[in-house]
Amino acid sequence: MKQVVQNYKSGELAVLDVPVPGCKPGGVLVRSAYSLISTGTELMKVSEAGMSMLGKARSRPDQVAKVMQSVATNGLPATYRKVMGKLDSYTPLGYSLCGVVEQVGAGIDDVKVGDLVACAGNEHALHAELNWVPKNLYTPVPDGLAPRHAAFGTVGSIAMQGVRQGEPQLGEVALVIGLGLIGQLVVQLLTASGVRVVGADPDPARCELAARLGAVACGDPASAAVETAVAELTDGHGVDQVYLAAGGGSNQPVELAARLCRDRGRVVDIGKCRLDLPWNAYYEKELDVRFSRSYGPGRYDPEYELEGRDYPIGYVRWTERRNLACFLDLVARGRVDVEPLVSHVADFADAVETYRRLKDGDLKAVAVLFRYPDQPAEERTADGETEAAPSVAVPAVRRGAGAPAPARSVNSSVRLAFVGAGNYATSMLLPHLTPRDGVELATVVTTTALSAANAQRKFGFGEATTDLDAVLDDKTIDAVFVVTRHSSHAELTRRALLAGKAVFVEKPLALTEDELASVLAAVEESGNDRLQVGFNRRFAPLLTEAKERFGARTGPASLRYLVNAGRLQHGSWYLQQGTEGSRFAGEGGHFIDTASWLLEADPVSVYAVATAGNDDVQIVLRYPDGSTATISYVTTGAPGFPKETLDLVADGRVLRLDDFVRASVHDRKRWVSSRLPKARDKGQNAELAAFVKAVRTGGPMPVPLESLAATTAATLAVRTALASGTPVTLERSR
C-alpha cells in the first residue's frame, strides 16, 4: 500500500510502498477515503524538516534538552548514533481521516465491514491507503454525512476541546485570535453555543470567511477594529473568553488577550503560540489561563487509546471519542459547516507536490484534503454499498393541452406589467421599452406604494399598484416582467404562467431544483410555455457577429470565460445567501447560457472548485461532443480590469471577446470588430425586442424552454459539485 512519509534529517517527502498493517484485536482496519492535511501542525513539521541542524535545534529546545541529558547519561558517541538514527528515518504524517472498515479485529462489535468511520491519531489516522485504528480512536459516521466532511473529525475535536475548556455560556462574547483551520471551527462551535464571536487575524480573506461562518466582527489584530468591536459588544468590559488559535513566535496574541479580556476572564491556548505572559496585565485582571490538550481526555493515555479502556461517563463526560462523535453530529445536522473551509482537494498520488505547494506558498489554503483512489468516481455509503457519482436531474419540459398563444395584430400594442421596479429594471430594461413602438407599459407592481409611484412617474406606466392578484387577473395584460429579488422569481413566474401570461423573468429562474420543477409543472398544467429568462449575452451584437464570423465547427471546442465580478458593497442584498442564494447562483446562469449558445448544446456534467475565504469559484462544463467550457467567476480581481473576457478555440480558429467593447476572430484571415462601441451593449435591447415580437406575433420564444431549464439545472448543479468534490452528471428526465 502507499503512505506519505518524511525524512526529518533531509526533509525528503515521499509516497512509499509499505506493508499493509495487520488487523489486531481491539481495532479495525480502515481503507482511507479522504484524509485532511492539518495546514498548521503538519506544515510546521514539514518546515522544520527542511531546516539546517542548527535551525532544528533552535526550533525544538525541548528536544535539545533531552539530547543533553542523554549525553550526560550515555555519553556523546552513543547519543549521536541514537539521534542520527532517529532523524534519518521515515516518519508518518497525518492524523484525521474518514474511510471504510475493511476488517474487524477481535473484541469489536460496534462496527462491521463496510461501515464508514472517522478516525483520529497521529499513529493511526495517517495519510495512507490503509490504517489500523483502535476502538477509542474511531467513531461511525452519521447517515448522510459526506466522507470528505467526516474527514474533519479529528481537527474538529481539537477545536471542540478548546471550546469546552473555555466553558462558554449563552450570551457571552468571545475573541478568537488566529482564524486558520482551528480558529474557523472554534468560531462556528462558539456561535452554535449562543456566544457572540469576534475574530482577529491579519489575513483579510480569513476574516471574511469567519464573518460568513458566524463571527459578528473580524479584523486585523494590529488595527483598532477589533478593540472597537469588543468595546461595543461588551459595553467596554471586555470579552468573557479568549481562544488562542494562532501560531508563530510573536507574543502579540497573548498581549492582545490580556488587553481585551474582562476582569477574571478565561484565556484558552489551543494553538502553539509564544506564551510570555505579561505578569502585571494577567495579575491585575486575575485571568484564568487554560490549556487545551488535543482532542480531549484520553489523549496520550495508552490504556485509553491502545487498550480501549473507556472512562466512565459519570466521571469524564467528554472523552476523545465522544468529542469526535459529537463534532460529526454537529456537521451532519448543519450546525457546523466545513465545506467553506475546503480550499483544495488533491489526489493522494499528488501528495508530495501538494505539500511542496503549501510549503512554498503557491497554494494558499485553510484546509486541504487528500482523495484516495476510487473516490472521484464513487464513494461509500454508511451501509458500505457503492454510490454513483452525484447527479442532478434536468426536468423534462412537458407542455399541457392549453391553448397556444394567440397571434396579435402587428399594429396592436403589447400591454406589459412589471413586478418589481428596482435598480436593474429601471436602468437596464425600462429605458429600452419606454421608447419602443407597439409597447404599452400598463401596470407596475411593487411591495411599497412609493416605489410604484416613482416608476409610474418616471416611465409612464398607466397604473401603479401593490396588488399582484389584480394584475394577474387582468385579461388585457399580455406579458409580465418579474424583476424582483431572486428568492421570489420561481413562485412569481409559476403564478404568472398559470394566469396565462407570457413571462420575462430576470435570472435566476430558480434557486433550487424544487423551484425549477414547480415552474415546469406550471407549464405542463397550463399549457403555457411563453417564458423567457433574462440571459441577454447571447443577444449582444458584438458577440452574435463574432459567432457568425467564426462559423460552424467540425470538432470539439474549448471555451474560457473569465468573469471579474468584483466585491459587493457592504449591506447588498446579494450577500443574503440564506434567502437569495449564492452570488454564482444568482448570476452564473448568464455565463453558462452564453457558453451553451456558443457551443450549440446543453452541458452534460458540471465540476466546480471554490476558493476559501471569498466567492471565487471555478466551473468546468462538459458537452455532448467533448467540448468543454471553463468559467472562472472571481471577486478578488482588480476593479480596473474588464469584467468579462471570453475565448473560444476550435478547428484552428479563435474567437475573442473583450468585455463587449471589442471582438475578434483569428483564422487564416483575421477579423476585428471595426469600431469600438460608445457603450457596452450586453444584448438587453435586442433581447427585449425579440421577446416583444414573440408576444405580439405568437411566434416561438427567443430561447427554447428546454435550454432555459438545462441552463438553470447546470447553475444549480454547481452547488452540488462544490459539496461533493466530484463532477455532477446532468441527467435528462424522460
TIROTOR-832518 format. One record per residue (C-alpha): x, y, z; residue in one letter. Coordinates in nm, 2 decimals. Each point is the difference from the previous one (the first is absolute). Layout:
N
X,Y,Z,A;
...
END
This chain:
734
0.00,0.00,0.00,M;
0.10,0.37,-0.04,K;
0.08,0.23,0.29,Q;
0.13,0.36,0.03,V;
0.32,0.02,0.20,V;
0.28,0.25,0.08,Q;
0.36,-0.02,0.09,N;
0.06,0.25,0.28,Y;
0.37,0.02,-0.06,K;
-0.01,0.07,-0.38,S;
-0.35,0.15,-0.02,G;
-0.08,-0.25,-0.28,E;
-0.37,-0.07,-0.05,L;
-0.11,-0.31,-0.18,A;
-0.29,-0.23,-0.07,V;
0.14,-0.35,0.08,L;
-0.11,-0.35,-0.05,D;
-0.04,-0.15,0.35,V;
-0.15,-0.32,0.13,P;
-0.37,-0.01,0.09,V;
-0.05,0.02,0.38,P;
-0.14,-0.30,0.17,G;
-0.35,0.01,0.15,C;
0.08,-0.04,0.37,K;
-0.26,-0.07,0.27,P;
-0.17,0.30,0.14,G;
-0.01,0.20,-0.32,G;
-0.10,0.01,-0.37,V;
0.19,0.01,-0.33,L;
-0.13,0.31,-0.19,V;
0.05,0.08,-0.37,R;
0.03,0.38,-0.03,S;
-0.25,0.20,-0.21,A;
0.12,0.35,0.10,Y;
0.27,0.12,0.24,S;
0.04,0.36,0.11,L;
0.33,0.19,-0.01,I;
0.04,0.21,0.32,S;
0.14,0.31,-0.16,T;
0.13,0.11,0.34,G;
0.15,-0.30,0.17,T;
0.11,-0.20,-0.30,E;
0.15,0.30,-0.19,L;
0.19,0.09,0.32,M;
0.16,-0.35,-0.01,K;
0.07,0.03,-0.37,V;
0.16,0.34,0.04,S;
0.21,-0.12,0.30,E;
0.13,-0.30,-0.20,A;
0.13,0.24,-0.27,G;
0.21,0.19,0.25,M;
0.37,-0.04,0.07,S;
0.10,-0.20,0.31,M;
0.05,0.33,0.18,L;
-0.34,0.12,-0.11,G;
-0.16,-0.32,0.12,K;
0.17,0.04,0.34,A;
-0.12,0.36,0.03,R;
-0.36,-0.10,-0.09,S;
-0.01,-0.28,0.26,R;
0.18,0.10,0.31,P;
-0.19,-0.27,0.19,D;
0.16,-0.27,-0.21,Q;
0.34,0.16,0.04,V;
-0.04,-0.03,0.38,A;
-0.08,-0.37,-0.04,K;
0.31,-0.05,-0.21,V;
0.22,0.18,0.25,M;
-0.14,-0.22,0.28,Q;
0.08,-0.31,-0.22,S;
0.35,0.12,-0.05,V;
0.05,0.03,0.38,A;
-0.15,-0.35,0.05,T;
0.13,-0.20,-0.30,N;
0.29,0.20,-0.14,G;
0.04,0.19,-0.32,L;
0.06,-0.28,-0.25,P;
-0.30,-0.21,0.11,A;
-0.22,0.31,0.01,T;
0.12,0.11,-0.35,Y;
-0.08,-0.34,-0.15,R;
-0.34,-0.01,0.16,K;
-0.09,0.35,-0.11,V;
0.12,-0.04,-0.36,M;
-0.17,-0.34,-0.03,G;
-0.33,0.16,0.11,K;
0.04,0.30,-0.22,L;
0.10,-0.21,-0.31,D;
-0.32,-0.20,0.00,S;
-0.33,0.04,-0.17,Y;
-0.28,0.13,0.22,T;
-0.37,0.01,-0.09,P;
-0.23,0.30,-0.05,L;
-0.37,0.05,0.06,G;
-0.25,-0.05,0.28,Y;
-0.35,0.06,-0.12,S;
-0.19,-0.21,-0.26,L;
-0.31,-0.18,-0.11,C;
-0.01,-0.34,-0.15,G;
-0.18,-0.34,-0.04,V;
0.05,-0.29,0.24,V;
0.17,-0.28,-0.18,E;
0.06,-0.24,0.28,Q;
-0.12,-0.02,0.36,V;
0.23,-0.12,0.28,G;
-0.09,-0.22,0.29,A;
-0.20,0.17,0.27,G;
-0.16,0.26,-0.23,I;
-0.38,-0.01,-0.02,D;
-0.11,0.36,-0.07,D;
0.09,0.01,-0.37,V;
0.01,-0.25,-0.29,K;
0.18,-0.04,-0.33,V;
-0.12,0.27,-0.24,G;
-0.09,0.26,0.27,D;
0.13,0.35,-0.05,L;
0.20,0.13,0.29,V;
0.20,0.31,0.10,A;
0.34,-0.06,0.15,C;
0.24,0.19,0.22,A;
0.36,-0.03,0.11,G;
0.35,0.09,-0.13,N;
0.09,-0.37,0.01,E;
-0.33,-0.14,-0.13,H;
-0.17,0.25,-0.23,A;
0.29,0.05,-0.23,L;
0.02,0.11,-0.37,H;
0.00,-0.36,-0.11,A;
-0.23,-0.23,-0.20,E;
-0.06,-0.23,0.30,L;
0.02,0.07,0.37,N;
-0.06,-0.21,0.31,W;
-0.20,0.20,0.24,V;
-0.07,-0.10,0.37,P;
-0.36,0.02,0.13,K;
0.02,0.33,0.19,N;
0.15,0.19,-0.30,L;
-0.28,-0.06,-0.25,Y;
-0.37,0.06,-0.01,T;
-0.28,-0.08,-0.25,P;
-0.09,0.27,-0.24,V;
-0.36,0.12,0.02,P;
-0.23,-0.09,-0.29,D;
0.01,0.26,-0.28,G;
0.33,0.16,0.10,L;
0.24,0.02,-0.29,A;
0.34,-0.18,0.05,P;
0.19,0.32,-0.09,R;
-0.18,0.18,0.28,H;
0.04,-0.28,0.25,A;
0.38,0.02,-0.06,A;
0.00,0.32,0.20,F;
-0.10,-0.20,0.32,G;
0.33,0.01,0.18,T;
0.08,0.36,-0.07,V;
-0.36,0.08,0.10,G;
0.06,-0.18,0.33,S;
0.30,0.21,0.07,I;
-0.20,0.32,-0.05,A;
-0.29,-0.15,0.21,M;
0.23,-0.09,0.29,Q;
0.13,0.36,0.00,G;
-0.35,0.14,0.01,V;
-0.09,-0.24,0.29,R;
0.31,0.13,0.19,Q;
-0.14,0.35,-0.04,G;
-0.34,-0.10,0.16,E;
-0.20,0.24,-0.22,P;
-0.34,0.11,0.12,Q;
-0.30,0.13,-0.19,L;
0.03,0.37,-0.08,G;
0.37,0.03,0.06,E;
0.25,0.16,-0.23,V;
0.32,-0.17,-0.11,A;
0.31,0.10,-0.19,L;
0.16,-0.25,-0.23,V;
0.36,0.10,-0.09,I;
0.12,-0.19,-0.31,G;
-0.25,-0.09,-0.27,L;
0.17,-0.30,-0.16,G;
-0.17,-0.34,-0.01,L;
-0.03,-0.04,0.38,I;
-0.11,0.36,0.05,G;
-0.27,-0.02,-0.27,Q;
-0.14,-0.31,0.17,L;
0.01,0.17,0.34,V;
-0.19,0.29,-0.14,V;
-0.28,-0.23,-0.12,Q;
-0.01,-0.21,0.32,L;
-0.03,0.31,0.22,L;
-0.27,0.14,-0.22,T;
-0.19,-0.32,0.02,A;
0.03,0.03,0.38,S;
-0.17,0.34,0.01,G;
0.32,0.20,0.03,V;
0.07,0.32,-0.20,R;
0.35,-0.03,-0.15,V;
0.25,0.26,-0.11,V;
0.28,-0.13,-0.22,G;
0.36,0.13,-0.03,A;
0.23,-0.09,-0.29,D;
0.23,0.21,-0.22,P;
-0.13,-0.18,-0.32,D;
-0.31,0.18,-0.13,P;
-0.12,-0.31,-0.19,A;
0.00,-0.20,0.32,R;
-0.19,0.28,0.18,C;
-0.26,0.01,-0.28,E;
-0.04,-0.38,0.03,L;
-0.05,0.01,0.38,A;
-0.26,0.27,-0.05,A;
-0.19,-0.22,-0.24,R;
0.02,-0.28,0.24,L;
-0.15,0.19,0.30,G;
0.25,0.25,0.14,A;
-0.17,0.33,0.08,V;
0.32,0.20,-0.07,A;
0.35,-0.08,-0.12,C;
0.31,0.20,-0.07,G;
0.38,0.03,0.01,D;
0.12,-0.03,0.36,P;
0.24,0.29,-0.07,A;
-0.28,0.23,-0.09,S;
-0.25,0.17,0.22,A;
-0.30,-0.18,-0.16,A;
0.02,-0.30,0.24,V;
0.02,0.21,0.32,E;
-0.29,0.22,-0.12,T;
-0.22,-0.30,-0.07,A;
0.08,-0.15,0.34,V;
-0.08,0.33,0.17,A;
-0.33,0.03,-0.18,E;
-0.11,-0.36,0.07,L;
0.10,0.00,0.37,T;
-0.08,0.35,0.10,D;
0.37,0.05,0.06,G;
0.04,-0.29,0.24,H;
0.20,-0.23,-0.23,G;
-0.07,-0.35,-0.13,V;
-0.08,-0.30,0.23,D;
0.24,-0.23,-0.17,Q;
0.30,0.02,-0.24,V;
0.10,-0.30,-0.21,Y;
0.36,0.00,-0.12,L;
-0.01,-0.19,-0.33,A;
0.30,0.17,-0.15,A;
0.35,-0.13,-0.06,G;
0.34,0.17,-0.05,G;
0.26,0.17,0.22,G;
-0.19,0.32,0.07,S;
-0.12,0.08,0.35,N;
-0.26,0.23,-0.14,Q;
-0.29,-0.25,0.04,P;
0.07,-0.04,0.38,V;
0.02,0.38,0.05,E;
-0.32,0.06,-0.20,L;
-0.18,-0.26,0.21,A;
0.09,0.18,0.32,A;
-0.10,0.34,-0.14,R;
-0.34,-0.11,-0.13,L;
-0.11,-0.26,0.26,C;
-0.23,0.11,0.29,R;
0.09,-0.02,0.36,D;
0.04,-0.37,0.10,R;
-0.06,-0.11,-0.35,G;
0.14,-0.32,-0.15,R;
0.28,-0.04,-0.25,V;
0.03,-0.34,-0.18,V;
0.31,-0.10,-0.19,D;
-0.09,-0.24,-0.29,I;
0.27,0.08,-0.25,G;
0.38,0.02,0.04,K;
0.08,0.36,0.05,C;
0.25,0.18,0.22,R;
-0.12,0.03,0.36,L;
0.21,0.26,0.18,D;
-0.28,0.11,0.23,L;
0.02,0.37,0.09,P;
-0.02,-0.05,0.38,W;
-0.15,0.33,0.09,N;
-0.28,-0.02,-0.26,A;
-0.10,-0.35,0.09,Y;
0.04,0.05,0.38,Y;
-0.20,0.32,0.01,E;
-0.30,-0.16,-0.18,K;
0.06,-0.34,0.17,E;
-0.04,-0.17,-0.33,L;
-0.06,-0.37,-0.01,D;
0.25,-0.15,-0.25,V;
-0.09,-0.35,-0.12,R;
0.16,-0.25,-0.24,F;
-0.20,-0.22,-0.24,S;
0.17,-0.34,-0.05,R;
-0.07,-0.13,-0.35,S;
-0.32,-0.19,-0.06,Y;
-0.11,-0.04,0.37,G;
0.03,-0.23,0.30,P;
0.17,-0.32,-0.10,G;
0.26,0.16,-0.22,R;
0.35,-0.13,0.08,Y;
-0.14,-0.27,0.23,D;
0.10,-0.34,-0.15,P;
-0.26,-0.19,0.20,E;
-0.27,0.21,-0.15,Y;
0.13,0.04,-0.35,E;
0.17,-0.34,-0.06,L;
-0.18,-0.23,0.24,E;
-0.34,0.14,-0.04,G;
-0.08,0.06,0.37,R;
-0.26,0.27,0.00,D;
-0.05,0.25,0.28,Y;
-0.34,-0.02,0.18,P;
-0.23,0.26,-0.14,I;
-0.11,0.10,0.35,G;
0.36,0.12,0.07,Y;
0.12,0.10,-0.34,V;
-0.29,0.12,-0.22,R;
0.20,0.10,-0.31,W;
0.28,-0.23,-0.09,T;
0.20,0.00,-0.32,E;
-0.24,-0.24,-0.17,R;
-0.31,0.18,0.12,R;
0.13,0.33,-0.12,N;
0.06,-0.16,-0.34,L;
-0.36,-0.13,-0.02,A;
-0.14,0.33,0.12,C;
0.18,0.20,-0.26,F;
-0.12,-0.23,-0.28,L;
-0.36,0.03,0.13,D;
0.02,0.38,-0.01,L;
0.13,-0.01,-0.36,V;
-0.27,-0.25,-0.10,A;
-0.27,0.22,0.14,R;
0.13,0.31,-0.17,G;
0.10,0.18,0.32,R;
0.36,0.01,-0.12,V;
0.09,0.04,-0.37,D;
0.34,-0.12,-0.10,V;
-0.04,0.02,-0.38,E;
0.10,0.37,-0.02,P;
0.33,-0.09,0.17,L;
0.10,-0.24,-0.28,V;
0.25,0.20,-0.21,S;
0.13,-0.29,-0.21,H;
-0.06,-0.38,-0.06,V;
0.30,-0.18,-0.13,A;
0.04,-0.36,-0.12,D;
0.20,-0.20,0.25,F;
0.25,-0.08,-0.28,A;
0.08,0.38,-0.01,D;
0.08,0.02,0.37,A;
0.36,0.10,-0.03,V;
-0.07,0.28,-0.25,E;
-0.29,0.12,0.22,T;
0.23,0.03,0.31,Y;
0.26,0.18,-0.21,R;
-0.26,0.25,-0.13,R;
-0.13,0.06,0.36,L;
0.35,0.05,0.13,K;
0.11,0.23,-0.28,D;
-0.32,0.21,0.03,G;
-0.12,-0.09,-0.35,D;
-0.31,-0.15,0.15,L;
-0.18,0.23,0.25,K;
-0.23,-0.22,0.20,A;
-0.20,-0.03,0.32,V;
-0.06,-0.37,-0.04,A;
0.13,-0.25,-0.26,V;
-0.13,-0.36,-0.05,L;
0.16,-0.30,-0.16,F;
-0.24,-0.20,-0.20,R;
0.09,-0.37,-0.03,Y;
-0.05,-0.23,-0.30,P;
-0.36,-0.06,-0.12,D;
-0.13,0.31,0.19,Q;
-0.06,0.22,-0.31,P;
-0.21,-0.27,-0.16,A;
-0.18,-0.13,0.30,E;
-0.02,0.02,0.38,E;
-0.11,-0.24,0.26,R;
-0.33,0.05,0.19,T;
-0.04,-0.08,0.36,A;
-0.13,-0.34,-0.10,D;
0.31,-0.08,-0.19,G;
-0.16,-0.01,-0.34,E;
0.14,0.20,-0.28,T;
-0.18,0.32,-0.10,E;
0.02,0.14,-0.35,A;
0.15,0.34,-0.06,A;
-0.25,0.28,0.08,P;
-0.25,0.10,-0.27,S;
-0.26,0.27,-0.04,V;
-0.31,-0.06,-0.20,A;
-0.09,0.25,-0.28,V;
-0.38,-0.01,0.02,P;
-0.17,-0.09,-0.32,A;
-0.21,0.28,-0.16,V;
-0.35,-0.12,-0.06,R;
-0.26,0.22,-0.15,R;
-0.36,-0.05,0.10,G;
-0.31,0.03,-0.22,A;
-0.04,0.38,0.06,G;
-0.08,0.22,-0.30,A;
0.29,0.13,-0.20,P;
0.09,0.36,0.03,A;
-0.23,0.21,-0.22,P;
0.14,0.19,-0.29,A;
-0.05,0.37,0.04,R;
-0.03,0.28,-0.25,S;
0.34,0.14,-0.08,V;
-0.15,0.34,0.05,N;
-0.13,-0.07,0.34,S;
0.20,0.09,0.31,S;
0.13,-0.26,0.24,V;
-0.11,0.08,0.35,R;
0.27,-0.06,0.26,L;
0.00,-0.02,0.38,A;
0.31,0.02,0.21,F;
0.02,-0.17,0.34,V;
0.29,0.18,0.16,G;
0.16,0.33,-0.09,A;
0.34,-0.02,0.16,G;
0.34,0.11,-0.14,N;
0.03,-0.25,-0.28,Y;
-0.35,0.04,-0.12,A;
0.03,0.38,-0.01,T;
0.35,0.02,-0.15,S;
0.02,-0.30,-0.24,M;
-0.35,-0.09,-0.11,L;
-0.25,0.28,0.02,L;
0.22,0.25,-0.19,P;
-0.01,-0.24,-0.29,H;
-0.37,-0.05,0.02,L;
-0.13,0.35,0.06,T;
0.08,0.14,-0.35,P;
-0.09,-0.33,-0.19,R;
-0.29,0.02,-0.23,D;
-0.28,-0.25,0.06,G;
0.08,-0.03,0.37,V;
-0.24,0.13,0.27,E;
0.13,0.01,0.36,L;
-0.33,-0.08,0.16,A;
0.07,-0.07,0.37,T;
0.29,-0.01,0.24,V;
-0.03,-0.21,0.32,V;
0.23,0.05,0.30,T;
-0.02,-0.09,0.37,T;
0.02,0.37,0.10,T;
-0.24,0.26,-0.14,A;
0.27,0.27,-0.04,L;
0.23,-0.21,-0.22,S;
-0.30,-0.08,-0.22,A;
-0.09,0.37,-0.02,A;
0.36,0.09,-0.09,N;
0.01,-0.25,-0.28,A;
-0.34,0.12,-0.13,Q;
0.12,0.36,-0.01,R;
0.33,-0.07,-0.16,K;
-0.10,-0.26,-0.27,F;
-0.36,0.09,-0.06,G;
-0.17,-0.32,0.13,F;
-0.38,0.03,-0.03,G;
-0.05,-0.13,0.35,E;
0.20,-0.05,0.31,A;
-0.11,-0.26,0.26,T;
0.11,-0.24,0.28,T;
-0.27,-0.25,-0.10,D;
0.16,-0.28,-0.19,L;
-0.32,-0.21,-0.02,D;
-0.18,0.28,-0.18,A;
0.27,0.01,-0.27,V;
0.00,-0.38,-0.05,L;
-0.38,0.01,-0.03,D;
0.00,0.28,-0.26,D;
-0.07,-0.16,-0.33,K;
0.14,0.30,-0.19,T;
0.35,-0.06,0.13,I;
0.20,-0.19,-0.26,D;
0.33,-0.05,0.18,A;
0.14,0.03,0.35,V;
0.36,0.09,0.08,F;
0.13,-0.15,0.32,V;
0.28,0.22,0.12,V;
0.00,-0.06,0.38,T;
0.25,-0.15,0.24,R;
0.13,-0.35,-0.09,H;
-0.19,-0.19,0.27,S;
-0.34,0.10,-0.16,S;
0.07,-0.06,-0.36,H;
-0.12,-0.36,-0.03,A;
-0.33,0.05,0.19,E;
-0.09,0.32,-0.19,L;
0.08,-0.17,-0.33,T;
-0.20,-0.30,0.09,R;
-0.31,0.22,0.09,R;
0.03,0.21,-0.32,A;
0.02,-0.31,-0.22,L;
-0.30,-0.15,0.16,L;
-0.18,0.33,-0.06,A;
0.07,-0.04,-0.37,G;
0.26,0.28,-0.03,K;
0.31,0.01,-0.20,A;
0.28,0.04,0.25,V;
0.34,0.17,-0.01,F;
0.19,-0.09,0.32,V;
0.34,0.14,0.09,E;
0.26,-0.26,0.08,K;
0.00,-0.22,0.20,P;
-0.31,-0.19,-0.10,L;
0.02,-0.21,0.32,A;
0.23,-0.05,0.31,L;
-0.07,-0.37,0.06,T;
-0.09,-0.31,-0.20,E;
-0.35,0.00,0.16,D;
-0.06,0.36,-0.12,E;
0.10,-0.09,-0.35,L;
-0.23,-0.30,0.00,A;
-0.29,0.22,0.12,S;
0.04,0.24,-0.29,V;
0.01,-0.29,-0.25,L;
-0.30,-0.15,0.17,A;
-0.19,0.32,-0.06,A;
0.09,-0.02,-0.37,V;
-0.14,-0.35,-0.01,E;
-0.31,0.08,0.19,E;
-0.09,0.31,-0.20,S;
0.14,-0.08,-0.34,G;
0.17,0.35,0.02,N;
0.36,-0.02,-0.10,D;
0.04,0.37,-0.07,R;
0.31,0.05,0.21,L;
0.32,0.19,-0.04,Q;
0.29,0.04,0.26,V;
0.22,0.31,-0.02,G;
0.30,-0.17,-0.15,F;
0.09,0.29,-0.21,N;
0.37,-0.07,-0.10,R;
-0.10,-0.22,-0.29,R;
-0.18,0.31,-0.15,F;
0.30,0.23,0.02,A;
0.08,0.14,-0.35,P;
0.38,-0.04,0.02,L;
-0.03,-0.36,0.12,L;
-0.26,-0.10,-0.25,T;
0.21,0.14,-0.29,E;
0.31,-0.17,0.13,A;
-0.18,-0.33,0.02,K;
-0.12,0.04,-0.36,E;
0.36,0.09,-0.11,R;
0.13,-0.31,0.19,F;
-0.23,-0.23,-0.19,G;
-0.10,-0.36,0.05,A;
0.22,-0.24,0.19,R;
0.10,-0.35,-0.10,T;
0.19,-0.10,0.31,G;
-0.03,0.06,0.38,P;
0.07,0.34,0.14,A;
0.17,0.14,0.31,S;
-0.16,0.31,0.15,L;
0.14,0.22,0.27,R;
-0.21,0.26,0.17,Y;
0.15,0.23,0.27,L;
-0.25,0.20,0.20,V;
0.17,0.27,0.21,N;
-0.31,0.05,0.21,A;
0.16,0.22,0.27,G;
-0.10,0.05,0.36,R;
-0.35,0.10,0.11,L;
-0.06,0.30,0.22,Q;
-0.07,-0.08,0.36,H;
-0.37,-0.04,0.06,G;
-0.09,-0.11,-0.35,S;
-0.29,-0.24,0.00,W;
0.20,-0.22,-0.24,Y;
0.20,-0.10,0.32,L;
-0.31,-0.15,0.16,Q;
0.09,-0.35,-0.11,Q;
-0.24,-0.17,0.24,G;
-0.30,0.14,-0.19,T;
0.13,0.13,-0.33,E;
0.25,-0.28,-0.09,G;
0.37,0.03,-0.07,S;
0.14,0.27,-0.23,R;
0.06,-0.26,-0.27,F;
-0.35,-0.15,0.04,A;
-0.14,0.35,-0.07,G;
0.23,0.10,-0.29,E;
0.16,-0.32,-0.13,G;
-0.28,-0.09,-0.24,G;
0.11,0.29,-0.22,H;
0.34,-0.16,-0.07,F;
-0.12,-0.36,-0.03,I;
-0.27,0.11,-0.25,D;
0.26,0.19,-0.20,T;
0.24,-0.30,-0.01,A;
-0.29,-0.24,-0.10,S;
-0.12,0.24,-0.27,W;
0.35,0.03,-0.15,L;
0.05,-0.38,0.02,L;
-0.35,-0.06,-0.12,E;
-0.08,-0.27,0.26,A;
-0.10,-0.04,0.36,D;
0.26,-0.12,0.25,P;
0.01,-0.37,0.12,V;
0.21,0.04,0.31,S;
0.12,0.27,0.24,V;
0.32,0.01,0.22,Y;
0.07,0.29,0.24,A;
0.27,0.10,0.24,V;
-0.03,0.30,0.24,A;
0.27,0.22,0.16,T;
-0.03,0.02,0.37,A;
-0.06,0.34,0.15,G;
-0.18,0.16,-0.29,N;
-0.26,-0.06,-0.27,D;
0.25,-0.11,-0.27,D;
-0.11,-0.32,-0.18,V;
0.14,-0.19,-0.30,Q;
-0.25,-0.20,-0.21,I;
0.07,-0.25,-0.27,V;
-0.29,-0.10,-0.23,L;
0.02,-0.30,-0.23,R;
-0.22,-0.02,-0.31,Y;
-0.12,-0.30,-0.21,P;
0.26,0.04,-0.28,D;
0.29,0.01,0.24,G;
0.02,0.39,0.01,S;
0.08,0.16,0.34,T;
-0.07,0.34,0.14,A;
0.19,0.13,0.30,T;
-0.16,0.29,0.19,I;
0.21,0.19,0.25,S;
-0.23,0.21,0.22,Y;
0.22,0.21,0.22,V;
-0.06,0.28,0.25,T;
0.36,0.08,0.10,T;
0.13,0.15,-0.33,G;
0.11,0.36,-0.07,A;
-0.31,0.22,-0.04,P;
0.16,0.17,-0.30,G;
0.03,-0.33,-0.20,F;
-0.28,-0.08,-0.25,P;
-0.29,-0.19,0.15,K;
-0.05,-0.26,-0.27,E;
0.25,-0.15,-0.24,T;
-0.07,-0.31,-0.21,L;
0.21,-0.22,-0.23,D;
-0.15,-0.28,-0.22,L;
0.26,-0.23,-0.17,V;
-0.09,-0.27,-0.26,A;
0.11,-0.12,-0.34,D;
0.30,0.22,-0.01,G;
-0.20,0.31,0.07,R;
-0.03,0.23,0.30,V;
-0.29,0.23,0.09,L;
0.08,0.28,0.25,R;
-0.24,0.23,0.18,L;
0.13,0.28,0.22,D;
-0.27,0.12,0.23,D;
-0.26,0.07,-0.28,F;
0.21,0.29,-0.13,V;
0.22,-0.19,-0.25,R;
-0.02,-0.34,-0.17,A;
0.23,-0.19,-0.24,S;
0.02,-0.32,-0.18,V;
0.34,-0.15,-0.09,H;
0.01,-0.23,-0.30,D;
0.19,0.00,-0.32,R;
-0.13,0.36,-0.03,K;
-0.04,0.20,0.32,R;
-0.32,0.19,0.07,W;
-0.02,0.27,0.26,V;
-0.31,0.20,0.09,S;
0.02,0.31,-0.22,S;
-0.05,0.26,0.28,R;
-0.04,0.02,0.37,L;
-0.36,0.06,0.10,P;
-0.08,0.30,0.21,K;
-0.12,-0.22,0.28,A;
0.00,-0.36,0.09,R;
-0.31,-0.17,-0.16,D;
-0.06,-0.32,0.18,K;
-0.31,-0.08,-0.20,G;
-0.29,0.13,0.21,Q;
-0.15,0.21,-0.28,N;
0.01,-0.29,-0.25,A;
-0.13,-0.25,0.25,E;
-0.30,0.22,0.09,L;
-0.07,0.06,-0.37,A;
-0.01,-0.38,-0.06,A;
-0.22,-0.06,0.30,F;
-0.25,0.27,-0.09,V;
-0.01,-0.13,-0.36,K;
-0.07,-0.35,0.12,A;
-0.29,0.12,0.23,V;
-0.15,0.22,-0.28,R;
0.02,-0.27,-0.28,T;
-0.05,-0.31,0.21,G;
0.32,-0.14,-0.15,G;
0.26,-0.20,0.18,P;
0.16,0.15,0.31,M;
0.36,0.13,-0.05,P;
0.16,-0.29,0.19,V;
-0.15,-0.36,0.01,P;
-0.14,-0.09,0.34,L;
0.21,-0.32,0.00,E;
0.31,0.22,-0.02,S;
-0.11,0.22,0.29,L;
-0.07,-0.30,0.22,A;
0.34,-0.16,-0.09,A;
0.19,0.32,0.08,T;
-0.18,0.04,0.33,T;
0.06,-0.36,0.10,A;
0.37,0.03,-0.09,A;
0.02,0.32,0.21,T;
-0.16,-0.18,0.30,L;
0.24,-0.30,-0.05,A;
0.29,0.22,0.08,V;
-0.10,-0.01,0.37,R;
-0.03,-0.38,-0.01,T;
0.35,-0.02,-0.16,A;
0.15,0.22,0.26,L;
-0.15,-0.21,0.28,A;
0.10,-0.33,-0.15,S;
0.34,0.09,-0.14,G;
-0.08,-0.21,-0.31,T;
-0.14,0.06,-0.34,P;
-0.38,0.01,-0.01,V;
-0.19,-0.17,-0.28,T;
-0.29,0.19,-0.15,L;
-0.26,-0.27,-0.07,E;
-0.29,0.09,-0.23,R;
-0.33,-0.12,0.14,S;
-0.23,-0.19,-0.24,R;
END
